Structure formats: C-alpha cells, structure tokens
Amino acid sequence: MLKFIHIADLHIGAKPDIEKSWSETRSEELITAFDNIIDVCRTQDADLLLIAGDLFDTSPTLSQLRLIDAKLKKLRGTRTVIVAGSSDPITPESAWAGFEFSSDTTVLPPDVASNAYFEDINVCVTGMSYGRETYDDRILEHLTPGREGAFNILLGYGGSKGRMPFAAEKLKQAGFDYIALGNVHKPTIVEENEIIFAGSLEPLSVEEKGQHGYVYGTYVAGNDKVASEKEITFIPCCMRCYIDATVKITSDMTTEGIHEAVLEAIRKYGVQHIFSLRIEGFKNKDAAVSISDIMRDYCVYEVEDVTKYAYDIAELKRENDGNILPELIDALRGDEEEEPDGIKEHAVRYGILALLRTGEN
C-alpha cells in the first residue's frame, strides 16, 4: 500500500497577526506545525511527503533551509518532493538555487516541467517550481503524467490570476491519479479523491476561518481480478483556529454576568483559539461590557459591541413626568393600546438613550 501526506502553504518565517501580542508565538508555531507533520509521517510510515508550494513565507535563507533539511532527515523511508510557490520562488540569487538537501528530498526545478520517479514504490511526481512570483500562462493544464503504469501525481501551485490559472476540468482530463495543489489557503476539494488544495497547514490570518490540516492518501494497485483502491482524506490538525463567536446577553445580567458570558463563549470553543467576538442583546443601565482583562489574557482579535440599553418604559415615564421624555415616548410609540413594532421600539430606545446622554430631558 502506498501512503502519502500532502501539505502546502506553511509560510515558515511569517508573523501572523503582526500587531497582536501573540504574533511571535504564532510564528514559532509554524515550525512546530512542520514538526508535527514529520511525526505524522513517521507514525503512518508514509512513503511520500508532498509539499505544494510556499513552504516559506519569502525566499528562504540558508539557515532556514538547513533547519528544514535537518527536520526532514528524521524521516525514515519517506521521500519528500517540494515545489516552490509564488512566495518562495527559486531565483538564481536565492539560497534555494545552490542548496543540496542531505535528507531524501527532491525539489523540482523552476521554469521547466520535470518529474521524480521512485521505482521501489512505482510513483512518479510531476510538477514545476516557481522561478518568479507570477505566471499568467496555464502551465498546469499542459502537464502530463510522467510514467506509464506508475501512480502519477501532479504537484502544483496555482489556480488563481497570476499563479498558473487552470480549469479543473482540464486538470481532470490530464490523466493523473492524484493532483496535489497549493495556493488556496482554505482546504478545498475540487474533485473528490483526485484534485485537492491542502490549504495552509495553520491558518495565517483572521480571514482564514475553519479547520486547517493535511491530506492523507492511500493507494493499493489492482490487477486483473481486483480493482485499484484509492482513498484521500483531509485531516484537521491545526493548533489554533480563527473563531467568530456571538455572545448574547440579557437585561438581567450584571457587569460580572456579561463578563462570565464572554468567558464561557471562549471556553466553549477552546481557549487556544483566536476570537472575533460579537456581543449583542439588551443590557440594563447599571451593566457594562467590561472585558479588557479577557482581551489581555486570551487571543481576542476584535470585539464588536452591538448591545443596547433596556429601559422600563413605564417607570421612565413616571420618573420624568412633566418633562419632554414622556411626550417623546408617546409620540414614537403611537397608540399605546397597540404593541409597538420592532422599528418603533428601536426608535423609542434610541431616543431615550440620546436624551439621557445629553441631559435635555
């Protein structure tokens, strides 16, 4: 049985959330994520590790290449095949150009289609590294399997404007047994069991919601009596996710109660994640959204507070008898015998809030 791991878009060297306090930690986690993939390869006894572009966030330094090579040397029986992407192209002046891996690693050259054939497992990997940042030509559509009778894999980085655009149908018709892609950071199955963007191993920005991880594939060659079997599965494994969390509060909550509700939402999803919080609902006049300590102690990327004050209308009218406030309430609500609709009720509450703030009641 052939077993392979497909990853992409690690962007080692990047500093996600650069303006946030946890940015440096996240940068270090990108290396840890690669270590975790090495462990997966060892545990699964993988035959092949495929890296579909943007292993590095920029053209790598010599020390970065040596670091990755040392990690890949921990693999036993796993070959690694890499194509460089638009962020880390193999230019003549880059450290890539003259670097020789001591691990069992093949980097497909830039600007020319080539393949790596592994006879003992009968696998042929075809692809082309980037030698510059952009390619408008539909290069991936024109690549063909490199070895008849082998398990043929296309390893590519592309699919968008300026990055080897392609039509999925054209790739499907090329005849590859599996197409391992990079560039799209969200894990995406273009064609089940055949064409897959692995997505970034770890999410790299607040726009990259959802799970991230790697693709695990197996293949058993058939014969005259038994059909071939291929299974491709996406495996979530990221250390953190960007989470949109809505916290709903009610008018009976105190400031402390609101604080606890926000904490509870974070605990529900997992305190390791990075949160965009939306706090909504009605709060009483004595309660406040006070979560500065939560923003300090947890990874809270942004907070949207859309809470509104809840007022006892009847009590306000009694307390303000003789001034403009009761008249405003009656004017906005209309016939008191009828239940005010949502728009009227919002107008009442905003009008009350405006008057109370300005003190003109």
Buried (B, 14 or more C-beta within 10 A) or exposed (E): EBBBBBBBBBBBBBBBBEEBEBEEBBBEBBBEBBEBBBEBBBEBEBBBBBBBBBBBBBBBEEEBBBBBBEBBBEBEEBBBBBBBBBBBBBBEEBBBEEBEBEBBBBBBBBEEBBBBBBEEBBBBBBBBBBBEBEBEEBBBBEBEBBBEEBBBBBBBBBBEEEBBBBEBEEBBEBEBBBBBBBBBBBBBEBEEEBBBBBBBBBBBBBEBBEBBBBBBBBBEBEEEEEEEEBEBEBEEBBBBBBBBBEBEBBBEBEBEBBBEBBBEBBEEEEEEBBBBBBBEBBBBEEBBBEBEEBBEEBBBBEBEEEBBBBBEBEEBBEEBEEEEBBEBBEEBBEEEEEEBEEEBBEBBBEBBBEBBEEEEB
